[in-house]
Amino acid sequence: MASSLLVLRDEINRRWPNRDKRSDGTIGDEAHRRSKSDHNPNGKGVVRALDVDVDGINAAWLAEHVRQLGAKGDARLVDGGYAIFNHRIASEVEGWRWRAYRGSNPHTAHVHVSVSRAERGYDSTAAWGVPRGTGPVSDPPIDYEPYRKDVTPGSRQVKLGSAGGDVQYLQRRIGGVEADGYFGKATEARVRWLQEHRGLGIDGIVGPRTWAAVRPTRH
């Protein structure tokens, strides 16, 4: 297995020492060998994929942590790295944003992490930043829904974790945040600011009254 994944697995085991490992996976089985999979050894005999059982860990946090590292250009994930968990995948495709994963395995029993095709990436021994200790992971990640491109602004309620073209429209209307289509904490804070200045209920959720305040496009 790639050295970088050995480091990641060690950090996960240290963080959650009593976790279930029955769905863990490294080297592919017969089904993997019949397909193009990172669980199969590369030309140098190195496996670039790791599956981590979701039981006994904060799987959503782990998947999001890997995604954020990828978005920052972490060398272990550049050129071929990705994360899959719970029907979603994040990779360099679409700038490390979560998108729907339609493979035969929904990856609900484990988190899949694949690392870079480049040797300096997959064999890095740098720390991954999984927190030490055995208590709850602080500041859990935002569980973003898959991005939906064609959503009419105002047709649904959007809030922390929402993702889509209507969120991007909202961000452009309210200003002060990146219009990336993902309703994160910065967007929530900006919505609360808008609600306060428009005399609306301050909850950070964009329902009919808040949509009306940003004058959504009518179709």
Order of alpha helices (4+ residues) and beta strands (2+ residues): alpha-alpha-beta-alpha-beta-beta-beta-beta-alpha-alpha-alpha-alpha
